[in-house]
């Protein structure tokens, strides 16, 4: 009898989505570099989230990954049009002309196919793969959303895998693979942390505090030496600086 973990009870693919999300987000830096190189996005940010379905009206590219199964890439027409404008460095990159699949050209489709193959190269460690025109296999409900944020725009791509690929993931999890210290540290070093510091300080009595109402102004003193907190924990010391017309902190220790 196959063992089923409590976290999977009632919905076996929940854990698979988490596993796929962890795997793909591990390559966030490589994915950002790929986007910057092809679409001139200097200030690009990317987020990864779990996906259980794909957009209804979207362009699809399907890749077969040798010994694993199929990966399905989906993008909405408007997002694909944005990609093409950015790829061509068009002066009208903010003007979206494609509103449906019928508005797209072969250039749009070829661009998405090549971008999908490049993403697959990153996420499958260059495993052998090829593009499919048609397939009898359907995507499962295990996938991941990748959202690129660049120039105040968001471009979303949904990646789904088929049941054969899900089975391979289950086998990998069933092996109870262990991770050494370097692998764990390599994963953790790319996780985002919250930074913060207190710029102003002051004192008042509880009586004065109880009398405060909206519109009152508190007299506070600018801190000369700042304590920078990482996820709420004091970690660095620094001083206030102006960086490109914005406030920043120079680390002193």
PEWO-V432808 format. One record per helix or strand of 3 or more residues. SS is the DSSP state (H for helix, E for strand). FROM is the first residue (numbers start at 1). LEN is the number of residues. If there is no record, write none. Layout:
SS | FROM | LEN
SS | FROM | LEN
This chain:
H | 6 | 3
H | 13 | 13
H | 28 | 12
E | 45 | 7
E | 59 | 7
E | 69 | 7
H | 77 | 11
H | 101 | 3
H | 106 | 18
E | 129 | 4
E | 139 | 12
E | 153 | 10
H | 163 | 12
H | 181 | 8
E | 195 | 3
H | 206 | 5
E | 226 | 5
E | 233 | 11
E | 246 | 6
